[in-house]
Amino acid sequence: QLQLVESGGGLVQAGGSLRLSCAVSGRTSEIRRMGWFRQAPGKEREFVAAFSWKTDNTMYADSVKGRFDISRDNAKNTVYLQMNSLISEDTAVYFCAADTAIMSMPSKFPLDYDSWGQGTQVTISS
């Protein structure tokens, strides 16, 4: 089993920054890739960023490229999403996800991930 817990969400003014954290516990040796997704009310869950657990290869959605950065702190067993230059369109519930499949390349598809956190709300005020 794998447990993911997001934190760090909140209310931020447009143009500001915020860092989300995803604490990972359980069978972490089985992780092959991790990602961040977000979902706004009435919209589908969309890809934000992902990386390979083994190689650290990263992938970003065009909407956040150059503004967001995904990283990992091995000592704390935590994955981060640094968000800069925030805009109103970034408002959503952000989810951390992990995949234990054989493939380790980052993926933008939610169905490629088998473990999910409960999400943390990020609200951008204009």
C-alpha positions in Angstrom: 0.0 0.0 0.0 1.0 3.6 -0.6 -0.2 6.7 1.1 0.0 10.2 -0.3 -0.9 13.3 1.7 -0.9 16.8 0.1 -0.5 20.0 2.0 0.5 23.7 1.4 -2.6 24.9 -0.4 -4.3 28.2 0.4 -5.3 31.6 -0.8 -2.7 33.5 -2.9 -2.9 36.8 -4.8 -2.3 36.7 -8.6 1.4 36.9 -9.3 2.3 35.3 -6.1 4.0 31.9 -5.3 3.0 28.8 -3.4 4.7 25.5 -2.7 2.7 22.3 -2.4 4.0 19.2 -0.6 3.1 15.6 -1.0 4.2 13.3 1.9 4.7 9.7 0.7 4.6 6.7 2.9 4.1 3.0 2.6 5.7 0.8 -0.1 7.7 3.6 -1.6 10.1 1.1 -3.2 7.4 0.3 -5.7 7.0 3.8 -7.0 8.0 4.3 -10.7 6.6 7.8 -11.4 4.8 10.6 -9.7 2.7 13.5 -10.8 0.6 16.5 -9.9 -2.9 17.0 -11.3 -5.6 19.6 -10.6 -9.3 19.8 -10.9 -11.5 22.9 -10.9 -15.3 22.7 -10.2 -17.1 21.4 -13.3 -13.9 20.6 -15.1 -12.0 17.4 -15.8 -8.9 16.5 -13.8 -6.0 17.9 -15.8 -2.3 17.1 -15.8 0.1 19.6 -14.3 3.6 18.0 -13.9 5.2 14.6 -13.5 8.6 13.0 -13.1 10.2 9.6 -13.1 11.0 8.3 -9.7 14.1 6.5 -11.1 15.6 9.0 -13.5 14.0 12.4 -12.5 12.9 13.0 -16.0 10.2 15.7 -15.9 7.2 16.7 -17.9 5.0 19.8 -17.6 1.7 20.9 -19.0 2.0 23.8 -21.5 -0.2 26.0 -19.2 2.4 25.8 -16.3 5.7 25.4 -18.2 8.2 27.9 -17.0 6.1 28.7 -13.9 5.9 25.5 -12.0 8.6 23.1 -10.9 8.3 19.5 -9.5 11.0 18.2 -7.2 11.7 15.6 -4.5 13.4 15.6 -1.1 14.5 12.1 -0.5 15.4 12.7 3.1 11.9 13.8 3.9 10.2 11.4 1.4 8.3 14.3 0.0 7.5 15.6 -3.4 7.0 19.3 -4.0 5.3 21.5 -6.6 6.6 25.0 -6.6 4.1 27.4 -8.2 5.2 30.8 -9.3 3.5 33.7 -11.2 0.1 32.3 -10.2 -2.9 33.3 -12.2 -6.7 32.9 -11.6 -6.7 29.8 -14.0 -4.5 28.0 -11.5 -7.4 27.9 -9.0 -8.2 24.2 -8.4 -7.8 21.3 -6.0 -4.4 19.9 -6.6 -3.8 16.1 -6.3 -0.5 14.2 -5.9 -0.4 10.8 -7.6 2.0 7.9 -7.8 2.3 4.9 -10.1 3.7 1.5 -9.3 3.6 0.0 -12.8 6.7 -1.2 -14.7 6.9 1.8 -16.9 8.8 4.7 -15.3 8.6 7.5 -17.8 6.5 10.5 -16.7 2.9 10.4 -17.9 0.2 13.1 -18.3 -2.7 10.6 -18.2 -4.5 10.2 -14.8 -5.3 6.5 -15.6 -1.5 5.8 -15.5 -1.4 6.5 -11.8 -2.8 4.0 -9.2 -2.4 6.0 -5.9 -3.8 9.4 -5.1 -3.9 11.8 -2.3 -7.0 13.6 -1.1 -6.1 16.9 -2.6 -5.3 20.4 -1.4 -7.2 23.6 -2.4 -5.4 26.4 -4.1 -7.3 29.6 -4.7 -5.8 32.6 -6.6 -7.4 36.0 -6.1 -7.2 38.7 -8.7 
